[in-house]
Amino acid sequence: MAEPGDPLVQAALRVTVSGLDLAAAERFDRELIAARREAERTGSAAPLESFRYRWRVFIALRRNLDDAGGT
């Protein structure tokens, strides 16, 4: 399993988010920076794990909406 701060996983998530919603990609970048800072500040991977979880949910929901014709 990939580490919470794995740059390849984060890059893959960003590419996927960008393909689904360009405006959300900007929010993704801001939230990633904030999660990294919080992880460094606390010495915990939890902020990055939470970040990745939220964006995986965003991607899943957005894909489901797109598949249902809800865009």
C-alpha positions in Angstrom: 0.0 0.0 0.0 1.3 3.5 -0.8 2.4 5.8 2.0 0.0 8.7 2.9 2.4 11.3 1.5 3.3 9.3 -1.6 3.8 11.9 -4.4 2.8 9.5 -7.1 -0.6 8.9 -5.5 -1.1 12.6 -5.0 -0.1 13.3 -8.6 -2.5 10.6 -9.9 -5.3 12.1 -7.8 -4.6 15.6 -9.1 -4.6 14.4 -12.7 -7.9 12.7 -12.1 -9.4 15.7 -10.3 -8.2 18.0 -13.1 -9.9 15.9 -15.7 -13.2 16.0 -13.8 -13.3 19.6 -12.6 -10.6 22.2 -13.4 -11.8 24.5 -10.6 -11.6 21.7 -8.1 -8.0 21.2 -9.1 -7.1 24.5 -7.6 -8.8 23.6 -4.4 -7.0 20.3 -4.5 -3.6 22.1 -4.6 -4.5 24.4 -1.7 -5.7 21.6 0.4 -2.6 19.4 -0.4 -0.3 22.2 0.8 -2.3 22.7 4.0 -2.3 18.9 4.6 1.4 18.7 4.1 2.0 21.6 6.5 -0.2 20.1 9.2 1.4 16.7 8.8 4.9 18.3 9.2 3.7 20.4 12.2 2.1 17.5 14.0 4.4 14.7 12.9 1.4 12.7 11.9 0.3 11.2 8.6 -3.4 11.7 9.5 -3.8 15.0 7.7 -2.5 13.4 4.4 -4.6 10.3 4.9 -7.7 12.5 5.4 -6.8 14.6 2.4 -6.5 11.5 0.2 -9.7 10.1 1.5 -11.7 13.3 0.8 -10.4 13.5 -2.7 -11.1 9.9 -3.5 -14.7 10.4 -2.3 -14.9 13.5 -4.5 -13.6 11.6 -7.5 -16.0 8.7 -6.9 -19.0 11.0 -6.5 -18.2 13.0 -9.5 -17.7 10.0 -11.7 -21.1 8.6 -10.5 -22.7 11.9 -11.4 -21.1 11.9 -14.8 -22.1 8.3 -15.4 -25.7 9.2 -14.5 -25.7 12.2 -16.8 -25.8 14.7 -13.9 -23.3 17.1 -15.3 
